[in-house]
């Protein structure tokens, strides 16, 4: 099977700073709660299916 390897993109300037800033963002408490609710929902969904 043939594969294609793309070149690693190089980001500089203002766009690079925006990327670094977005990486540092932390999820809010509400976002964490919603994520945990989804995890619990699917765990319950899986356990009921067995």
N, C-alpha and C positions, 0 to 999 in steps of 0.2 A: 504494500500500500504506500503510495507516494504521499509525502507530507509537504506542506508549504510553511516555511518559517518567516514570519513577518519581522521587519526591523523594529527594534524597540523605539517607541516614539520619544522624542526629546521635547520637553515642554519648558519654556523659559518665560521670563517676564511676569506680567500681570496675571496671566492665566495660571502660571505655576503657583503664584502666591494664593490665588483663589482655591486651588486644589489643596494646598497645605492647610489653609484655613478650614475647609470643609472636612478634612480628615480629623481635625482637633475637636469638632463639635461632638458633644455628648448628648445622648437621648434624654428627653425630659422624663420626669417621674410618670406622667400619664402614658407616655410612649412605652416605657418599661412595663407598666401595668397591663396595657393592651397586648403587648407581646406575650406576657406570662399567661394572660387569659386565653390567647390563641393556643399556646402550648398545652394548657390544661384541657381545652376543648378537644383537641385532637387526641390527647392521651385517653380521655374518656370515650371518645368515638371509637378508638382502636380497641379498648377493653370491652366495650359492649358488643363489638363484632365477633368476638371470640367465642 
